[in-house]
Amino acid sequence: REWIVPDWKPKGVVSSLSGDGGMGKTLLAQQLLYAAGLGGKWLGIEIKPVRGLGVFCEDDEDELHRRHNSIKADLGHAVGNPFTDTWIWPRVGYDNLLVTFDKDNKPLISPFFALVLKHVLDKKIGLLVLDTIADLFGGNEIIRAQVNYFIKATCGAFIKQAKDAGFTLTVVLLSHPSQAGRNSGSGESGSTAWNNAVRARLYLTRPEEGLPEQRVLTRKKSNYSASGDDVKIDLVWKDGVLKIAAGSNEVAVKSIENQIINMVGTA
């Protein structure tokens, strides 16, 4: 099994990251893109280098640039732009729908889909972050057939086209949870197809009665992991980025242990 993030983000499939507005899911995704672009650690977990594209529909260029500088400093780069294999698209104010559905429930692929696909194929992108579902999905989030089409046929088409071109693409969808998802702590949104159709799903939230800068990243689903779901990493917002809080290093250690077990099992 190949991974973008061992035990958390499998390679070559569609997965998701959900969280309320202001939790930092876009920041966390941007940190993942930059860490993957260089190869190194994301939340203490070692990841291999891969080219990335982030389509960000909720944050403008200035905000993404501020985060760029904070992430760069956190990764130990004082000057220049080391992220030459990572592309960031600020898309606030544009039509970002990838697919819509007519009155007969027939899907219509948009010109923007073709634009994203062209960049993926031209640059051989290995990690595509799409933020958020609300801006990219032109259907009804509680209609299972439309949700399935978006995840499996639309986002899945990016993956298939990349495979046909000879490389592996991983898609990460960012989303907001429904009110029911917030209340239950599941982080789910709309139809259960949003959870069922992705191969892994992470949920970023703030701990109850925690400090404003505290966050918890929970693995709510991971079909291919050696350990079960509801594994958590405690995070803290500091110096413009999300970092592992004291006492959370055992998650990274467990991930390394699982990698060793997998390698021994295939030897």
C-alpha positions in Angstrom: 0.0 0.0 0.0 1.3 3.4 -1.0 0.5 6.5 1.1 0.7 10.3 0.8 0.6 10.3 4.7 1.2 6.8 6.1 -1.9 5.5 7.8 -3.8 8.8 7.3 -3.9 9.6 3.5 -3.7 6.7 1.1 -2.2 7.3 -2.3 -4.2 7.2 -5.6 -7.7 7.6 -4.1 -10.1 10.3 -3.0 -10.1 11.3 0.7 -11.5 14.2 2.7 -10.7 16.6 5.5 -13.6 18.4 7.2 -13.9 21.1 9.8 -15.8 24.2 10.7 -14.9 27.6 9.3 -12.0 29.0 11.2 -10.7 25.7 12.5 -7.7 25.8 10.1 -8.4 23.0 7.6 -7.2 25.1 4.7 -4.0 26.0 6.6 -3.5 22.3 7.4 -4.0 21.3 3.7 -1.6 24.0 2.6 1.0 22.7 5.1 0.5 19.2 3.7 1.0 20.5 0.1 4.2 22.2 1.0 5.6 19.4 3.1 4.8 17.0 0.3 6.4 19.3 -2.3 9.7 19.1 -0.4 9.4 15.7 1.2 9.7 15.7 5.0 7.4 15.8 8.0 3.7 16.7 8.2 2.5 16.7 11.8 5.5 14.6 12.7 4.8 12.0 10.1 7.4 11.5 7.4 6.1 11.8 3.8 7.7 11.4 0.4 8.0 14.2 -2.1 5.2 14.7 -4.6 4.1 17.6 -6.8 1.0 19.3 -5.6 -1.8 21.6 -6.7 -4.1 23.4 -4.2 -7.4 24.9 -5.5 -8.5 27.3 -2.7 -12.0 28.9 -3.2 -12.4 30.4 0.2 -9.2 32.4 0.8 -7.8 35.2 -1.3 -4.2 35.5 -2.6 -3.1 37.8 0.3 -4.2 35.3 2.9 -2.7 32.3 1.1 0.6 34.3 0.8 0.6 35.1 4.5 0.2 31.4 5.3 2.9 30.6 2.7 5.4 32.7 4.6 4.5 31.2 7.9 4.8 27.6 6.6 8.0 28.4 4.9 9.5 29.8 8.1 8.3 26.8 10.1 10.0 24.4 7.6 13.3 26.3 8.1 13.5 28.4 4.9 14.2 32.1 5.5 14.4 33.4 1.9 13.3 32.4 -1.6 10.6 30.0 -2.6 11.5 26.4 -2.1 8.1 25.1 -3.1 8.8 25.0 -6.9 6.9 21.7 -7.2 3.7 23.1 -5.5 1.1 25.3 -7.2 -1.5 27.3 -5.2 -4.6 28.7 -7.0 -6.5 31.4 -5.1 -10.0 31.1 -6.6 -12.2 33.6 -4.6 -14.6 35.3 -6.9 -14.5 32.8 -9.7 -16.9 30.1 -10.9 -15.3 27.0 -9.4 -17.9 24.3 -10.1 -16.5 21.1 -11.5 -19.8 19.5 -12.3 -23.5 20.5 -12.3 -26.7 18.5 -12.8 -29.7 19.4 -15.0 -33.4 19.0 -14.2 -33.2 15.3 -15.3 -30.3 14.7 -12.9 -27.8 14.4 -15.8 -24.2 15.6 -14.9 -22.6 18.4 -16.9 -18.8 18.7 -16.6 -17.6 22.3 -16.5 -14.8 24.1 -18.3 -13.1 24.6 -15.0 -12.8 20.8 -14.7 -10.9 20.8 -18.0 -8.6 23.6 -16.7 -7.7 21.7 -13.5 -7.2 18.4 -15.5 -4.9 20.1 -17.9 -2.6 21.4 -15.1 -2.7 18.0 -13.4 -1.5 16.3 -16.6 0.9 18.9 -17.8 2.7 19.1 -14.4 2.2 15.5 -13.4 0.5 16.5 -10.1 0.6 13.8 -7.5 -1.5 15.6 -4.8 -4.6 17.7 -5.6 -6.3 19.6 -2.8 -9.8 20.9 -3.6 -11.2 23.5 -1.1 -14.2 23.3 -0.6 -16.9 20.9 -1.7 -19.5 23.7 -1.4 -17.6 25.7 -4.1 -16.8 22.8 -6.4 -19.9 20.5 -6.3 -22.9 21.9 -8.2 -25.4 19.4 -6.9 -27.5 18.6 -3.9 -25.4 17.3 -1.1 -28.1 15.0 0.2 -28.7 13.2 -3.1 -26.6 10.1 -2.9 -26.3 9.6 -6.7 -25.0 13.1 -7.2 -22.5 12.8 -4.4 -21.3 9.5 -5.7 -20.9 10.9 -9.2 -18.9 13.9 -7.9 -16.5 11.8 -5.8 -16.2 8.7 -8.0 -16.7 10.0 -11.6 -15.6 13.6 -11.4 -12.8 13.5 -8.8 -12.2 9.9 -9.8 -11.7 11.1 -13.4 -8.7 13.2 -12.4 -7.2 10.0 -10.9 -8.0 7.8 -13.9 -6.6 10.3 -16.4 -3.4 10.6 -14.4 -3.1 6.8 -14.2 -3.6 6.6 -18.0 -0.8 9.1 -18.3 1.6 7.0 -16.2 1.5 8.6 -12.8 -0.5 8.4 -9.5 -2.7 11.2 -8.3 -4.3 11.6 -4.9 -7.3 13.9 -4.4 -8.1 15.5 -1.0 -11.5 17.2 -0.6 -12.1 19.9 2.0 -15.6 20.3 3.5 -17.7 21.8 6.3 -19.6 19.4 8.5 -23.4 19.5 8.7 -25.1 20.6 11.9 -25.8 16.9 12.7 -22.2 16.1 12.0 -21.1 18.8 14.5 -23.6 17.7 17.1 -22.6 14.0 16.9 -18.9 14.7 16.6 -18.6 12.7 13.4 -17.9 15.7 11.2 -20.0 14.2 8.4 -21.8 16.4 5.9 -25.2 15.8 4.1 -25.6 12.3 2.5 -23.7 9.4 4.1 -22.2 9.0 0.6 -19.7 11.7 1.5 -18.3 9.3 4.1 -18.8 6.0 2.2 -17.4 7.1 -1.1 -14.0 8.4 0.2 -11.3 6.0 1.3 -10.2 8.1 4.3 -11.7 11.0 6.2 -10.2 13.3 8.7 -12.0 15.8 11.0 -10.4 18.9 12.5 -12.1 20.4 15.5 -11.4 22.3 18.7 -11.4 20.3 22.0 -14.3 20.9 24.4 -13.4 23.6 26.9 -10.0 23.9 25.2 -8.0 27.0 24.6 -8.6 29.1 21.4 -5.4 27.9 19.8 -6.0 24.2 20.5 -7.1 21.8 17.8 -7.7 18.0 17.4 -7.3 16.1 14.2 -9.2 12.8 14.2 -9.0 10.0 11.7 -12.7 9.2 11.4 -12.2 6.7 8.6 -9.2 4.9 7.0 -10.0 1.8 5.0 -6.4 0.7 4.5 -4.7 1.6 7.9 -3.2 -1.0 10.2 -4.9 0.5 13.2 -8.5 1.5 13.7 -10.4 4.8 13.3 -10.7 7.6 15.8 -6.9 8.0 16.2 -6.2 11.6 17.2 -3.4 14.1 17.0 -3.5 17.1 19.4 -2.5 20.3 17.7 -1.8 23.9 18.6 -1.9 27.0 16.4 1.5 28.8 16.9 3.5 31.2 14.7 0.9 31.0 11.9 0.9 27.2 11.5 -0.6 24.1 13.2 1.9 22.1 15.2 1.9 18.9 17.2 1.0 19.7 20.8 3.2 18.3 23.6 2.4 14.6 24.2 1.2 13.8 20.7 4.4 12.3 19.4 3.2 8.8 20.0 0.9 9.1 16.9 4.0 9.6 14.6 5.8 6.8 16.4 2.8 4.5 15.8 2.7 5.4 12.2 6.4 4.5 11.8 5.8 1.2 13.6 3.0 0.4 11.1 5.3 1.1 8.2 7.9 -1.3 9.5 5.2 -4.0 10.0 4.0 -3.5 6.4 7.5 -3.7 5.0 8.3 -6.9 7.0 5.0 -8.4 5.8 5.9 -7.9 2.2 9.6 -8.9 2.5 
